Amino acid sequence: MADDLDDIDALEAPFPDTPDAPMDRILECVAVRCESPDVKTFVLRDTARDAPRFAAGQSMLLTLDIDGERVDRTFSIASAPSTVAGDKALELTLKRQPAGRVTRWLHDELSPGMHVRSRYPLGVFRLDAMPQGPLALVSAGSGASPLMSMLRTLARHAPKQDVAWFHAARRVEDILFADEIATLQARMPKLQASVTLSLPGPGWFGLRGRVSRRLIAAAMPDFFTREVYCCGPTSFMDDVRRIHAADGARHARFHVEHFGAPTVSTSPADRAASDADTDTRFDVTLGDKHFTARAGETVLMAASRQQVVISCGCASGICGTCKLHKRSGAVEMHHQGGLSPHDEAKGFILACSSRPLSDLVLDF
């Protein structure tokens, strides 16, 4: 990737177009790069002539067949969207997780020439307009991937943008994109980069420790003035958000990416409402399955609790994998772009993002 940036000033061009609606696609693996002993970058090419456009920061759903079982997982796209006609390559930079069935399979099995099913672009965590002020890209672990897509996009189209890159990792060998960040710093005059390690080894003279207000202030004294894009574990993002808010920054300028089960509110008002509705139950019929949902529980939570299987890729309202058709009943639904307005109008819901307000009849 860094080789494409030798003449950064010559790459300035109009900012990439806004993304298309999610589409089901077949991708071919055309290359695999080893970034570290447990991190690989998979270069994928869309086999369709009309490959959809995506925005920096967005993600894709991969549908894999692992030991005869369909498995869906959502991953952030690390490459920058291209404005070059015919350029249909996408990159996923993935760490092999010892307990992660999908990342282990990808590292061990996915090789050039193989094809995988996908759905993209997904998600509302994206940089799809020229920034109007200074940015902070804050990540932990593999959360650096969508932010790298943003940084690569800025390097191509706005190399004079004021950007502060802050990354948290455990050890030196866990730092992602270190060489490329150094290369970009030489070409982007207003790019400042900081890394903190929670388990620094001998010879590390940079920041150390878990993310804190002190560390953020040392790395970015003007953090509260910056629009923030943050990705990492939920606890990490919550800590960074609190630090940003504590310094008087506006809440609307803080963007997060999150894959996983939605966070249940613990505000006093919500706890009181939940306690009052402890005995409330809604009957849910899904095809030939029947289960009950507690007040405040999503359809997916209720189904999982009662061993009713609903395919799910992200559990965050991004990927659209858990789309169901609502034949009757009412729900409260808050998703993150995983369902189009057209599908909503036709009565579809996302199980991960919908809380029953009455008895429901659903089908796949």
Solvent accessible surface area in square Angstrom, and as a share of the most:
residue,aa,sasa,rsa
1,M,49,0.22
2,A,29,0.23
3,D,120,0.62
4,D,78,0.40
5,L,3,0.01
6,D,104,0.54
7,D,88,0.46
8,I,12,0.06
9,D,91,0.47
10,A,73,0.56
11,L,64,0.32
12,E,86,0.39
13,A,41,0.32
14,P,113,0.71
15,F,35,0.15
16,P,15,0.10
17,D,88,0.46
18,T,79,0.46
19,P,25,0.15
20,D,36,0.19
21,A,64,0.50
22,P,35,0.22
23,M,66,0.29
24,D,106,0.55
25,R,38,0.14
26,I,76,0.39
27,L,0,0.00
28,E,35,0.16
29,C,0,0.00
30,V,63,0.36
31,A,37,0.29
32,V,48,0.28
33,R,84,0.31
34,C,100,0.60
35,E,82,0.37
36,S,31,0.20
37,P,140,0.88
38,D,42,0.22
39,V,5,0.03
40,K,47,0.20
41,T,0,0.00
42,F,1,0.01
43,V,18,0.10
44,L,0,0.00
45,R,90,0.33
46,D,0,0.00
47,T,58,0.34
48,A,23,0.18
49,R,235,0.86
50,D,98,0.51
51,A,28,0.22
52,P,8,0.05
53,R,121,0.44
54,F,15,0.06
55,A,3,0.02
56,A,1,0.01
57,G,0,0.00
58,Q,5,0.02
59,S,0,0.00
60,M,0,0.00
61,L,8,0.04
62,L,1,0.00
63,T,14,0.08
64,L,5,0.02
65,D,91,0.47
66,I,6,0.03
67,D,138,0.72
68,G,73,0.70
69,E,89,0.40
70,R,132,0.48
71,V,9,0.05
72,D,8,0.04
73,R,100,0.36
74,T,11,0.07
75,F,27,0.11
76,S,11,0.07
77,I,0,0.00
78,A,0,0.00
79,S,8,0.05
80,A,7,0.05
81,P,6,0.04
82,S,38,0.25
83,T,73,0.43
84,V,102,0.58
85,A,101,0.79
86,G,69,0.66
87,D,68,0.35
88,K,46,0.19
89,A,47,0.37
90,L,4,0.02
91,E,17,0.08
92,L,2,0.01
93,T,4,0.02
94,L,13,0.07
95,K,58,0.24
96,R,79,0.29
97,Q,77,0.34
98,P,118,0.74
99,A,100,0.78
100,G,19,0.19
101,R,87,0.32
102,V,5,0.03
103,T,16,0.09
104,R,89,0.32
105,W,51,0.18
106,L,1,0.00
107,H,13,0.06
108,D,88,0.45
109,E,86,0.39
110,L,9,0.04
111,S,49,0.31
112,P,78,0.49
113,G,45,0.43
114,M,68,0.30
115,H,100,0.45
116,V,8,0.05
117,R,115,0.42
118,S,6,0.04
119,R,62,0.23
120,Y,2,0.01
121,P,2,0.01
122,L,2,0.01
123,G,6,0.06
124,V,83,0.47
125,F,7,0.03
126,R,83,0.30
127,L,8,0.04
128,D,42,0.22
129,A,63,0.49
130,M,80,0.36
131,P,17,0.11
132,Q,172,0.77
133,G,28,0.27
134,P,41,0.26
135,L,1,0.00
136,A,0,0.00
137,L,0,0.00
138,V,0,0.00
139,S,0,0.00
140,A,11,0.09
141,G,34,0.33
142,S,56,0.36
143,G,7,0.07
144,A,0,0.00
145,S,5,0.03
146,P,1,0.01
147,L,0,0.00
148,M,0,0.00
149,S,0,0.00
150,M,0,0.00
151,L,0,0.00
152,R,6,0.02
153,T,1,0.00
154,L,0,0.00
155,A,0,0.00
156,R,42,0.15
157,H,12,0.05
158,A,13,0.10
159,P,3,0.02
160,K,127,0.54
161,Q,23,0.10
162,D,44,0.23
163,V,0,0.00
164,A,1,0.00
165,W,7,0.02
166,F,0,0.00
167,H,0,0.00
168,A,16,0.12
169,A,10,0.07
170,R,132,0.48
171,R,89,0.32
172,V,76,0.44
173,E,103,0.46
174,D,24,0.12
175,I,30,0.15
176,L,16,0.08
177,F,28,0.12
178,A,52,0.40
179,D,122,0.63
180,E,17,0.08
181,I,11,0.06
182,A,60,0.46
183,T,37,0.22
184,L,0,0.00
185,Q,74,0.33
186,A,87,0.67
187,R,72,0.26
188,M,0,0.00
189,P,104,0.65
190,K,116,0.49
191,L,11,0.05
192,Q,72,0.32
193,A,36,0.28
194,S,26,0.17
195,V,31,0.18
196,T,0,0.00
197,L,0,0.00
198,S,43,0.28
199,L,88,0.44
200,P,38,0.24
201,G,33,0.31
202,P,148,0.93
203,G,62,0.60
204,W,47,0.17
205,F,193,0.80
206,G,37,0.35
207,L,47,0.23
208,R,122,0.45
209,G,27,0.26
210,R,179,0.65
211,V,21,0.12
212,S,38,0.25
213,R,128,0.47
214,R,166,0.60
215,L,2,0.01
216,I,2,0.01
217,A,55,0.42
218,A,66,0.51
219,A,13,0.10
220,M,3,0.01
221,P,106,0.67
222,D,51,0.27
223,F,4,0.02
224,F,92,0.38
225,T,54,0.31
226,R,4,0.01
227,E,43,0.19
228,V,0,0.00
229,Y,14,0.05
230,C,0,0.00
231,C,14,0.08
232,G,16,0.15
233,P,79,0.50
234,T,50,0.29
235,S,66,0.42
236,F,16,0.07
237,M,9,0.04
238,D,58,0.30
239,D,43,0.22
240,V,0,0.00
241,R,68,0.25
242,R,147,0.53
243,I,16,0.08
244,H,4,0.02
245,A,59,0.46
246,A,62,0.48
247,D,47,0.24
248,G,63,0.60
249,A,17,0.13
250,R,147,0.54
251,H,131,0.58
252,A,77,0.60
253,R,58,0.21
254,F,14,0.06
255,H,56,0.25
256,V,45,0.26
257,E,3,0.01
258,H,44,0.20
259,F,69,0.29
260,G,24,0.23
261,A,71,0.55
262,P,41,0.26
263,T,106,0.62
264,V,90,0.51
265,S,61,0.39
266,T,97,0.56
267,S,47,0.30
268,P,101,0.63
269,A,76,0.59
270,D,66,0.34
271,R,123,0.45
272,A,62,0.48
273,A,56,0.43
274,S,65,0.42
275,D,103,0.53
276,A,87,0.67
277,D,61,0.31
278,T,86,0.50
279,D,131,0.68
280,T,47,0.27
281,R,116,0.42
282,F,35,0.15
283,D,85,0.44
284,V,1,0.01
285,T,33,0.19
286,L,1,0.00
287,G,46,0.45
288,D,119,0.62
289,K,104,0.44
290,H,136,0.61
291,F,9,0.04
292,T,47,0.28
293,A,0,0.00
294,R,105,0.38
295,A,30,0.23
296,G,49,0.48
297,E,19,0.08
298,T,1,0.01
299,V,0,0.00
300,L,22,0.11
301,M,55,0.25
302,A,0,0.00
303,A,0,0.00
304,S,67,0.43
305,R,84,0.31
306,Q,54,0.24
307,Q,152,0.68
308,V,17,0.10
309,V,129,0.74
310,I,12,0.06
311,S,53,0.34
312,C,39,0.23
313,G,13,0.13
314,C,7,0.04
315,A,16,0.13
316,S,11,0.07
317,G,1,0.01
318,I,1,0.01
319,C,2,0.01
320,G,12,0.12
321,T,24,0.14
322,C,4,0.02
323,K,75,0.32
324,L,2,0.01
325,H,54,0.24
326,K,52,0.22
327,R,158,0.58
328,S,55,0.35
329,G,34,0.32
330,A,45,0.35
331,V,28,0.16
332,E,81,0.36
333,M,43,0.19
334,H,137,0.61
335,H,49,0.22
336,Q,59,0.26
337,G,34,0.33
338,G,7,0.06
339,L,7,0.04
340,S,42,0.27
341,P,113,0.71
342,H,123,0.55
343,D,25,0.13
344,E,73,0.33
345,A,92,0.72
346,K,110,0.47
347,G,19,0.19
348,F,42,0.17
349,I,3,0.02
350,L,0,0.00
351,A,0,0.00
352,C,3,0.02
353,S,9,0.06
354,S,0,0.00
355,R,59,0.21
356,P,4,0.02
357,L,106,0.53
358,S,38,0.25
359,D,82,0.42
360,L,2,0.01
361,V,50,0.29
362,L,1,0.01
363,D,41,0.21
364,F,148,0.62
